[in-house]
Amino acid sequence: RFGYRSAEQADSVLQAMREKGYPTDAIILDIYWFGPELENGKMGQLAWDKTNWPNPRQMINKWKDQGIHTIVVTEPFFTKKSINFNELDSLGYLANDSLGNSATIPGFYFGEAGLLDVFQTEAKKWMWNKYKRLKSDGVDGWWVDLGEPEQHPSYMIHATGPAERVHGAYGHEWAKMLYHGYKEDYPKERLFHMGRSGFA
């Protein structure tokens, strides 16, 4: 569903489904879990919007007790309004332009944004640590949306080459990051990952 705008709304839908006898194994929280804005928003925040999702751990544990897993959407884009953009920019973990500066997409629907350079080992480690933090909140699965990636201008340059050369491998590399992260840190758990590209 696009999307649940608050913990209260999500919980009310889940409880209504349970009351009506629909078997429910999971809920997928789309974009609003990290902020209410859509256009010119905080994509890449990777943190709960505490106004509308005040106690995510309590919420997730309540659902878990009911046999319901929580899956959240994440994206490889980081808007300038997100709390992570400046850090990624300073670390050099975003795709670059021809001058070696972080490249952004001014006309991106969700706000001017950079794209994580998933071909950099350290950038992947940075992102994996964000997943681990969300995992500690109780999140059980990942929807990597826009990860093919949806917008990948030709002026972007990654550690392994220009956008046009690595575009088809981008989502594959992201899936690899998740697969190997689980294999190393959660070897007894099966990764649940939804994305538009895969890694076997």
Beta strands, then each sheet from edge to edge (+ up, - down):
strand 1: 26-29
strand 2: 69-74
strand 3: 77-79
strand 4: 113-115
strand 5: 141-144
strand 6: 157-158
strand 7: 161-162
strand 8: 193-194
sheet 1: 1+ 2+ 5+ 8+
sheet 2: 3+ 4-
sheet 3: 6+ 7-
end
